[in-house]
Amino acid sequence: MDKEQYIDIFIEETKEHLQNLTLQLLQLERNSEDTATINEIFRSAHTLKGMSSTMGFENMSRMTHKMEDVLDLVRNDNLKVNSHIVDLFFKCLDALENYLENIISSGSDGNGEHKEVVELLNKEIIRSAKDEVDVNIGSLGDNNSICLMKVDQYELFAVNKAFEMGMCVYQINVKLDKGCLLKSARVFLVFQTLEKYSEIIKANPSVEELEDEKFDYEFSVLVVTNKDMNVLEKAVNNISEIEKASVVLYNPTSSSKNKSIQCTPEGSDFEHSCHKDIQTAGNDIKKRKATALKTVRIDIERLDVLMNLVSELIIQKTRLFRIASVDKSTSFDEALEYLERITTDLHDAVMKVRMVPIESVFNRFPRMIRDISRDLNKNIMLSMSGEDTELDRTVVDEIGDSLIHILRNAADHGIESKEKRKKLNKSEESHIFLRAYHDGNNVVIEIEDDGQGLDIESIREKAIERGLTKEDYADNLSNEEIMNFIFKPGFSTSDEISDVSGRGVGLDVVKTKIESMSGTIEVKTEKGKGSKFIIRFPLTIAIIQALLVEIGNEEYAIPINLTSQILTVDPLAIKTIQKKEIIIINGVIVPIIRLNSVLGIKKGENTEKDITIVVVKKGEKLSGFVVDSVLGQQEIVVKSLGKLLQGIKYIAGATILGDGSVALILDVNSLS
């Protein structure tokens, strides 16, 4: 088999199963008696075993096979779940993640690393083997002992209708061989065989779960037919990799052994009169099959190509609007309006495809906080909300490391020790809150803790000590301005070096990373009560609404979501405080930035007396950009400056205007 054509799918699905295992193990740690969770863990481990075995990754297959054996003991009550067992499974996950990293980098799962973890699993199996343990997944037993499937009101109507018409309702219980690798394919053959003789009303587990192999080795099917049960039993048992198939008469109101039902011969009038009702019930299966096939995986590079094509279309639309402003005609205007509707709808559709839930990032953190709280001997509870909030795929792929830095800092430096919290009359159980939500055209991510908060005075003293500010100037700084010092490279108020949250390195990298994705970060704190980091991202970073301004003879773009208002003021309204220009707007002091001076542009010939100021916002902080004129609002396509021009100060990217000229996009974060 050519593994190369399947390796990407294998890697993607393995990541999903490992993430699911992590979440399920955390759930199991909270409730060790949760049978559903244990079964879900078993299913994921079994699927990983089959996938890795098929791909020839023996180390991964061996590890998951042993996990499966231990889980089998748990499910059969031969082994009790405790903290030791959960820790052992987490070691298995770490080993599996290491195998996956090797597969990604080299195409092989390594040379038998993590043998010690397999040995620990073996010891658990041996320790629990006091008697001979039956590791089969349940027993079908005799026909009279089989549990009947539960049916809803609609399905019960179909069953009763079949009885009235003299047809038979059977429950077929199928058990696959334990060595069966492609379980879903075997289920498909069973369904295909049964559909030759009957109408399928219900499956347990559901069709979606059977297709996704979210079951062990057994499943049941409820059918209506006029065939003898022996015909169905023989047909299913003739399928390969079926260990046993058992058929019983189905009657939800009484025991099957006390109920005698006479089947009507094939082709009778009774069969035709109720066929429509039974077929309608059976269609439920087909509908659910269709639902399960509505989603597909798409390579992000293909989406990027589609996005670039949409971008070019928008550029051409802008160009046509420029032409229309010079050469006006009614038909041309109508065509332009139609083009604008199409491009807007296409843009919205593409953006929805690019949007993914932030859940894929958030799901990494419960395990991380669990491990950190154990290492630090702290009782930390992580509460998450808004995991279904959608954000551009590019941002979701990049934001993870930044959130890890902040969460680690909160757990290590923010949350006090158990003893200290007790002295402060705080609950021994501390909390970290991770939230995501929409705010207008932005997505906001908050990380809040109920720890000791940041010490403003300590940060002020550290900033003076490191020469970041002078003492007399620092006394006049607001708390928000002082807080910004924590984002300076290497800045830390902690005297102790920690393996958990680093050596004072991190928050400067976090800020740089977030701002490189057009985001902003701010922090609020209250001593003794905790801190909150607030991160804002635009919904999309590919196509944005922008305000076009003129500085000198050049055009620049400012993202509209960062623009607060546009003012025309008298030059006398601008005051100077400590050699810095400011203006007071609604009682708020707003610093003034003359863009022509900062960007090194020759000042334009502005004959007007008044000055135009574009007020921009960075979190809750306002700044006033002095421009020569405002040209208007426009939808623009953000283009990268490329490797040669990467990292130019004050510039976030470029866009192509309707006349073919290039306008640079201002980086509001670095200017304000």
C-alpha positions in Angstrom: 0.0 0.0 0.0 1.2 3.5 -0.9 1.1 5.1 2.6 2.0 8.6 1.2 -1.5 9.2 -0.2 -3.1 8.5 3.2 -0.5 10.0 5.6 -2.1 13.5 5.8 -5.5 12.1 6.6 -3.9 9.8 9.2 -2.1 12.7 10.9 -5.2 14.9 11.0 -7.5 12.1 12.4 -4.9 11.0 14.9 -4.7 14.6 16.3 -8.5 14.6 16.6 -8.5 11.3 18.5 -5.7 12.4 20.8 -7.5 15.6 21.6 -10.7 13.7 22.3 -8.8 11.2 24.6 -7.4 14.1 26.6 -10.8 15.7 27.2 -12.4 12.3 28.1 -9.6 11.4 30.5 -10.1 14.7 32.3 -13.8 13.9 32.5 -12.9 10.4 33.8 -10.7 11.9 36.5 -13.6 13.9 37.8 -16.0 10.9 37.6 -14.3 7.5 37.6 -17.6 5.7 37.4 -18.8 7.3 34.2 -19.3 4.3 31.9 -20.0 6.4 28.8 -16.7 8.2 29.2 -14.8 4.9 29.6 -16.5 3.5 26.5 -15.6 6.7 24.5 -12.0 6.3 25.6 -12.0 2.7 24.6 -13.4 3.5 21.1 -10.8 6.2 20.5 -8.0 3.9 21.5 -9.4 1.1 19.4 -9.7 3.3 16.3 -6.1 4.6 16.8 -5.0 1.0 17.0 -6.7 0.1 13.8 -5.4 3.2 11.9 -1.8 2.9 13.1 -1.8 -0.9 12.4 -3.1 -0.3 8.9 -0.4 2.3 8.2 2.3 0.1 9.6 3.2 2.2 12.7 3.9 -0.7 15.0 5.0 1.3 18.1 1.7 3.3 18.1 -0.3 0.2 17.4 1.4 -1.7 20.3 0.7 1.2 22.7 -2.9 1.5 21.9 -3.4 -2.2 21.9 -2.2 -2.4 25.6 -4.4 0.7 26.4 -7.3 -1.2 25.0 -6.5 -4.3 27.2 -6.4 -2.2 30.3 -9.6 -0.3 29.4 -11.2 -3.7 28.8 -10.4 -4.6 32.4 -11.9 -1.3 33.6 -15.1 -1.9 31.6 -15.5 -5.4 33.0 -15.0 -4.2 36.6 -11.7 -6.1 36.9 -9.8 -2.9 37.5 -10.9 0.3 39.3 -10.1 3.8 37.9 -8.0 5.9 40.3 -5.5 8.7 40.0 -2.7 6.3 39.2 -4.6 4.8 36.3 -5.5 8.2 34.9 -1.9 9.4 35.2 -0.8 6.2 33.3 -3.2 6.9 30.5 -1.9 10.5 30.3 1.6 9.1 29.9 0.3 7.0 27.1 -1.1 10.1 25.4 2.3 11.9 25.8 4.0 8.9 24.2 1.4 8.8 21.3 1.9 12.5 20.7 5.6 11.9 20.5 5.1 9.1 18.0 2.9 11.4 15.9 5.6 14.1 16.0 8.1 11.5 14.7 5.6 10.5 11.9 5.2 14.1 10.9 8.9 14.8 10.8 10.3 11.5 9.5 7.4 9.4 8.3 8.2 6.8 11.0 7.0 6.4 14.6 10.5 5.8 15.9 12.5 2.9 17.1 10.5 1.5 20.1 10.7 4.5 22.4 8.5 4.6 25.5 8.8 0.9 26.2 8.6 1.7 29.9 5.0 3.0 29.4 4.0 -0.3 27.7 5.6 -2.2 30.6 3.5 -0.2 33.1 0.4 -1.1 31.2 1.5 -4.8 31.3 1.9 -4.6 35.1 -1.6 -3.4 35.5 -2.9 -6.2 33.3 -1.0 -8.8 35.3 -1.9 -7.3 38.7 -5.6 -7.4 37.9 -5.5 -11.0 36.5 -6.4 -12.8 39.8 -8.7 -15.0 37.8 -9.0 -15.7 34.1 -10.5 -12.4 32.7 -12.9 -12.6 29.9 -11.8 -9.7 27.7 -14.6 -10.2 25.2 -16.9 -7.2 24.8 -20.0 -8.5 26.5 -21.9 -11.6 25.7 -24.9 -12.0 23.5 -26.2 -15.0 25.5 -29.3 -16.8 24.5 -32.1 -15.2 22.5 -34.3 -14.6 25.5 -31.7 -12.7 27.5 -31.0 -10.0 24.9 -31.9 -6.5 25.9 -34.5 -5.0 23.6 -33.7 -1.7 21.9 -35.6 1.4 23.1 -37.7 3.1 20.4 -39.3 6.6 20.2 -43.0 7.2 19.6 -42.7 7.3 15.9 -40.7 4.1 15.7 -43.1 2.4 18.1 -46.0 3.3 15.7 -44.1 1.6 12.8 -43.5 -1.5 15.0 -47.2 -1.7 16.0 -48.3 -1.1 12.5 -46.2 -4.1 11.3 -47.7 -6.3 14.0 -51.2 -5.3 12.9 -50.4 -6.1 9.3 -49.1 -9.5 10.3 -45.4 -8.8 9.5 -42.5 -9.6 11.8 -40.2 -7.2 13.6 -36.8 -8.6 14.4 -33.8 -7.3 16.4 -30.6 -8.5 14.9 -27.6 -8.3 17.3 -24.3 -8.5 15.6 -20.9 -9.1 17.1 -17.7 -8.4 15.0 -14.5 -10.3 15.4 -12.1 -8.5 17.7 -9.5 -8.5 15.0 -11.8 -6.6 12.6 -9.9 -3.4 11.5 -12.4 -1.7 9.1 -15.5 -1.9 11.3 -17.5 0.6 9.4 -17.0 -1.3 6.1 -18.3 -4.5 7.8 -21.3 -2.6 9.2 -22.1 -1.4 5.6 -22.1 -5.0 4.4 -24.5 -6.0 7.2 -26.9 -3.2 6.3 -26.6 -4.0 2.6 -27.5 -7.7 3.3 -30.4 -6.9 5.6 -31.9 -4.4 3.1 -32.3 -7.3 0.6 -34.8 -9.0 2.9 -36.2 -6.2 5.1 -36.8 -2.5 5.9 -34.4 -1.1 8.6 -36.2 1.0 11.2 -33.5 1.7 13.7 -29.8 1.1 14.5 -28.1 1.2 17.9 -25.6 2.9 18.0 -26.8 5.5 15.5 -25.8 5.4 11.9 -23.4 8.3 12.4 -21.6 6.5 15.2 -21.4 3.3 13.2 -19.9 5.2 10.2 -17.4 6.9 12.5 -16.6 3.6 14.2 -17.7 5.1 17.6 -18.7 1.7 18.9 -17.0 -1.4 20.3 -17.6 -4.7 18.4 -21.4 -5.0 18.9 -24.4 -3.2 17.3 -28.1 -3.9 16.9 -30.5 -3.3 14.1 -34.3 -3.3 14.2 -36.0 -4.5 11.0 -39.4 -5.2 9.6 -39.8 -8.2 7.2 -42.0 -11.2 6.2 -39.0 -13.5 6.0 -38.2 -16.1 8.6 -35.6 -15.2 11.2 -33.3 -18.0 10.2 -33.0 -16.5 6.7 -31.7 -13.2 8.2 -29.5 -14.9 10.7 -27.9 -17.2 8.1 -27.3 -14.3 5.7 -25.6 -12.1 8.3 -23.5 -14.9 9.7 -22.2 -15.6 6.2 -20.4 -12.2 6.1 -16.7 -12.5 6.9 -15.4 -11.1 10.2 -18.7 -11.6 11.9 -18.2 -13.6 15.1 -21.9 -14.0 15.8 -25.2 -12.7 14.7 -28.4 -13.5 16.7 -31.9 -12.7 15.6 -34.9 -12.4 18.0 -38.5 -11.4 17.6 -39.0 -7.8 18.8 -41.9 -6.8 21.1 -41.3 -3.8 23.3 -44.3 -4.6 25.6 -43.5 -8.2 26.6 -40.9 -10.8 26.7 -40.1 -12.4 23.3 -40.4 -15.9 24.6 -44.0 -15.3 25.7 -45.1 -13.7 22.4 -46.0 -15.7 19.4 -46.3 -13.8 16.1 -47.3 -15.4 12.8 -45.6 -13.9 9.8 -47.6 -13.2 6.7 -46.4 -14.8 3.5 -44.3 -12.8 1.1 -46.3 -10.8 -1.5 -49.6 -10.6 0.5 -52.0 -7.7 0.5 -51.0 -7.0 4.1 -47.4 -6.5 3.2 -48.2 -3.9 0.5 -50.7 -2.0 2.7 -48.2 -1.3 5.4 -45.1 -1.1 3.3 -45.3 2.7 2.9 -45.5 3.2 6.7 -42.5 1.0 7.4 -40.5 2.5 4.5 -41.1 6.0 5.9 -39.6 4.9 9.3 -36.7 3.3 7.5 -36.0 6.5 5.6 -34.9 8.1 8.9 -31.7 5.9 8.7 -31.0 7.3 5.2 -31.5 10.9 6.2 -29.1 10.5 9.1 -26.5 9.0 6.7 -26.9 12.1 4.4 -26.4 14.4 7.4 -23.2 12.6 8.4 -21.7 13.2 4.9 -22.3 17.0 4.8 -18.9 18.0 6.0 -15.6 17.7 4.2 -12.0 18.4 5.0 -10.4 21.1 2.8 -6.7 21.9 2.7 -6.0 25.4 4.0 -3.8 26.1 0.9 -6.8 25.6 -1.4 -8.8 28.1 0.7 -5.9 30.5 0.4 -6.0 30.2 -3.4 -9.8 30.8 -3.4 -9.3 33.8 -1.1 -6.7 35.3 -3.5 -9.1 34.9 -6.4 -11.8 36.7 -4.4 -9.2 39.4 -3.5 -8.4 40.0 -7.2 -12.1 40.3 -7.9 -12.6 42.9 -5.3 -9.6 44.9 -6.6 -11.1 44.9 -10.1 -14.4 46.0 -8.6 -12.7 48.9 -7.0 -11.0 49.8 -10.3 -14.4 49.8 -12.1 -15.8 52.2 -9.5 -12.9 54.6 -10.2 -13.7 54.4 -13.9 -17.4 54.9 -13.2 -16.7 58.1 -11.2 -15.1 59.6 -14.4 -17.4 58.1 -17.1 -20.9 57.8 -15.8 -23.8 55.9 -17.5 -26.9 54.3 -16.0 -26.2 50.8 -17.5 -22.6 50.9 -16.2 -23.8 51.9 -12.7 -26.3 49.0 -12.7 -23.7 46.5 -13.8 -21.4 47.8 -11.0 -24.0 47.5 -8.4 -24.7 43.9 -9.5 -21.0 43.1 -9.4 -20.7 44.6 -5.9 -23.6 42.3 -4.7 -21.9 39.3 -6.2 -18.4 40.0 -4.8 -19.9 40.8 -1.3 -21.8 37.5 -1.2 -18.8 35.6 -2.5 -16.6 37.3 0.1 -19.0 36.4 2.9 -19.2 32.8 1.7 -15.4 32.4 1.5 -14.9 34.0 4.9 -17.4 31.6 6.5 -15.4 28.7 5.0 -12.2 30.2 6.6 -13.8 30.6 10.0 -13.2 27.8 12.5 -14.3 27.5 16.2 -11.6 28.5 18.7 -12.4 25.3 20.5 -9.5 23.5 18.8 -7.1 25.8 20.6 -9.0 26.0 24.0 -9.1 22.1 24.2 -5.4 22.0 24.8 -5.5 23.9 28.0 -7.5 21.8 30.6 -4.7 19.1 30.5 -2.0 21.8 30.8 -3.6 23.5 33.8 -4.2 20.1 35.4 -0.5 19.2 35.1 0.7 22.7 36.3 -1.6 22.7 39.3 -0.1 19.3 40.4 3.5 20.6 39.8 2.9 23.7 41.9 0.7 22.0 44.5 -2.1 24.4 43.8 -5.8 23.7 43.4 -6.6 25.5 40.1 -9.9 25.1 38.3 -10.0 26.2 34.6 -13.4 27.4 33.4 -13.9 27.9 29.7 -16.7 29.6 27.7 -17.4 30.6 24.1 -15.4 27.7 22.6 -17.8 27.8 19.6 -16.8 31.4 18.8 -15.4 31.4 15.3 -12.2 33.2 14.1 -10.1 33.2 11.0 -8.2 30.0 10.5 -4.9 31.8 10.2 -5.4 33.4 13.7 -6.6 30.2 15.3 -3.4 28.4 14.0 -1.1 31.0 15.5 -2.8 32.1 18.8 -2.1 28.9 20.8 1.4 29.7 22.0 0.5 33.2 23.2 -2.4 31.9 25.3 -0.1 29.2 26.8 2.3 32.0 28.0 -0.5 34.0 29.6 -2.1 30.9 31.2 1.2 29.7 32.6 1.9 33.1 34.1 -1.5 33.2 35.7 -1.1 29.8 37.2 2.5 30.4 38.4 2.7 34.1 39.4 -1.0 35.1 39.6 -2.5 32.3 41.7 -1.2 32.3 45.3 -0.2 29.1 47.1 -2.8 27.2 49.2 -1.2 28.5 52.4 -1.2 32.1 51.3 -4.8 31.9 50.1 -5.8 30.5 53.4 -4.2 33.4 55.3 -6.0 35.9 53.0 -9.3 34.1 53.7 -9.6 33.1 50.1 -11.0 29.8 48.9 -8.3 27.1 48.6 -9.7 26.4 45.1 -8.5 29.1 42.7 -10.0 29.9 39.3 -8.7 30.8 35.9 -11.4 31.9 33.4 -10.8 31.6 29.6 -13.5 33.2 27.6 -14.1 34.0 23.9 -17.0 36.1 22.5 -17.9 38.4 19.6 -17.8 42.2 20.1 -18.9 44.0 16.9 -16.4 43.1 14.1 -13.9 41.8 16.7 -13.4 38.5 18.6 -12.4 39.0 22.2 -10.4 36.5 24.2 -10.1 37.0 28.0 -7.9 35.3 30.5 -8.8 36.2 34.0 -7.6 34.8 37.4 -8.7 35.4 41.0 -5.1 35.5 42.3 -3.0 38.3 43.8 -3.1 40.7 40.8 -0.2 42.7 39.6 1.6 45.1 41.9 1.6 48.5 40.2 4.2 50.0 42.5 6.5 47.1 42.0 6.2 47.4 38.2 6.9 51.2 38.5 10.0 50.6 40.6 11.3 47.9 38.3 10.8 50.1 35.3 12.8 52.9 36.9 15.5 50.4 38.0 15.9 49.1 34.5 16.0 52.6 33.0 12.8 52.3 31.1 11.5 55.6 32.6 12.7 58.4 34.9 11.4 58.6 38.4 9.8 62.1 38.1 8.1 61.1 34.8 7.0 57.7 36.2 5.1 59.5 39.1 2.8 61.1 36.5 2.0 57.9 34.5 -1.4 56.4 34.7 -1.9 52.8 35.9 -2.6 51.7 32.3 0.7 53.2 31.1 2.6 51.6 33.9 1.0 48.2 33.1 2.5 48.4 29.5 6.0 48.0 31.0 5.3 44.2 31.5 5.3 43.8 27.7 8.9 45.1 27.5 11.5 42.4 26.6 12.8 40.5 29.6 10.7 42.5 32.1 9.6 40.6 35.2 8.8 41.5 38.8 9.3 37.9 40.0 12.5 37.3 42.0 12.3 33.5 41.5 13.1 31.7 38.2 10.3 29.2 37.4 10.2 26.2 35.0 6.5 26.8 34.6 6.3 30.4 33.3 9.9 31.0 32.2 12.5 33.6 33.1 10.7 36.8 32.4 10.6 36.1 28.7 7.2 35.7 27.1 4.9 38.7 27.3 6.9 40.8 24.9 6.8 37.8 22.4 3.0 37.5 23.1 2.4 41.2 22.3 4.5 41.1 19.1 2.7 37.9 17.9 -0.7 39.3 18.6 0.0 42.6 16.9 1.5 40.8 13.9 -2.0 39.4 13.4 -3.7 42.9 13.6 -4.7 42.2 17.2 -4.4 44.2 20.4 -3.7 43.1 24.0 -4.4 45.0 27.2 -4.3 44.1 30.9 -6.5 45.1 33.9 -5.6 44.2 37.5 -6.7 44.8 41.0 -4.2 44.0 43.8 -5.4 41.0 45.8 -8.3 40.2 43.5 -6.7 39.1 40.3 -5.8 40.1 36.7 -7.5 40.0 33.3 -5.7 40.0 29.9 -8.0 41.1 27.1 -7.0 40.2 23.5 -8.9 41.5 20.5 -8.7 40.3 16.9 -10.6 41.4 13.8 -12.9 38.7 12.4 -10.8 38.5 9.3 -7.3 39.7 8.4 -7.5 39.2 4.6 -10.2 41.6 3.4 -11.0 44.6 5.6 -12.9 47.9 5.6 -10.4 50.8 5.7 -10.3 54.6 5.9 -8.1 56.0 3.1 -6.2 59.2 4.2 -3.8 61.4 2.4 -0.4 62.4 3.9 1.7 64.6 1.7 1.0 63.3 -1.8 0.7 59.7 -0.7 -2.4 57.6 0.2 -2.5 55.4 3.4 -5.1 53.0 4.8 -6.2 52.8 8.5 -8.3 49.8 9.5 -11.8 51.0 10.1 -12.3 48.8 13.2 -9.5 50.7 14.9 -11.0 54.1 14.0 -13.0 56.0 16.7 -13.8 59.3 15.0 -12.6 62.0 12.6 -12.2 65.6 13.9 -11.4 68.9 12.3 -9.9 71.2 15.0 -8.3 74.6 15.3 -4.4 74.3 15.7 -4.8 76.3 19.0 -6.7 73.4 20.5 -3.5 71.3 20.5 -1.6 71.7 23.7 1.9 70.6 24.7 2.5 68.7 28.0 6.1 67.4 28.8 7.1 68.1 25.2 4.2 66.0 23.8 1.3 67.3 21.9 -2.2 66.4 23.2 -5.8 67.3 22.6 -8.7 67.1 25.0 -11.7 65.2 23.6 -14.8 64.9 25.8 -12.6 65.4 28.9 -10.2 62.7 27.8 -6.5 63.6 27.1 -5.6 62.2 23.7 -1.9 62.2 22.5 -1.3 63.7 19.0 0.9 61.9 16.4 1.9 63.9 13.3 2.1 61.1 10.7 4.1 63.1 8.2 6.9 63.6 10.8 6.8 59.9 12.0 6.8 58.5 8.5 9.3 61.0 7.0 6.9 62.5 4.4 7.1 66.0 3.2 4.1 67.9 4.4 1.3 68.6 1.9 0.3 72.1 0.8 -2.8 72.5 3.0 -4.2 75.9 2.6 -7.0 75.3 5.2 -6.4 76.7 8.7 -8.0 73.7 10.5 -6.2 70.4 11.2 -7.8 67.0 10.4 -7.3 64.4 13.1 -8.3 60.7 12.8 -8.8 59.3 16.4 -7.8 55.7 16.6 -8.2 53.2 19.5 -5.9 50.6 20.8 -8.0 48.7 23.4 -9.3 51.6 25.6 -6.4 53.9 24.7 -7.0 56.7 22.2 -4.5 58.4 19.9 -5.0 61.2 17.3 -3.3 60.9 13.9 -2.9 64.2 12.1 -3.5 63.7 8.3 -3.7 66.2 5.4 -7.2 64.9 4.3 -9.6 62.0 4.5 -10.4 60.4 1.1 -13.2 58.0 2.3 -14.0 54.5 3.4 -13.2 51.5 1.1 -13.0 47.7 1.2 -9.4 46.7 0.7 -7.4 43.5 0.3 -4.5 43.1 2.7 -1.3 42.1 0.9 1.9 41.1 2.5 5.0 43.2 1.8 7.1 40.0 1.3 10.3 38.8 2.9 12.5 41.7 1.6 10.3 44.4 3.1 9.1 42.4 6.2 9.3 44.1 9.6 9.2 47.8 8.3 8.2 49.9 11.3 4.7 51.4 11.4 3.6 49.5 8.3 1.2 46.5 8.6 0.9 45.7 4.9 -0.2 47.1 1.6 -3.2 47.2 -0.7 -3.8 47.8 -4.4 -6.2 50.7 -5.2 -8.6 51.1 -8.1 -6.2 53.0 -10.2 -3.5 50.4 -9.8 -1.4 52.3 -7.3 -0.3 50.9 -4.0 -1.3 52.3 -0.6 0.4 51.2 2.6 -1.6 50.1 5.6 -0.7 51.8 8.8 0.2 49.7 11.9 -2.0 51.4 14.5 -0.5 49.3 17.3 3.1 50.5 16.8 2.1 54.1 16.1 -0.1 54.7 19.1 
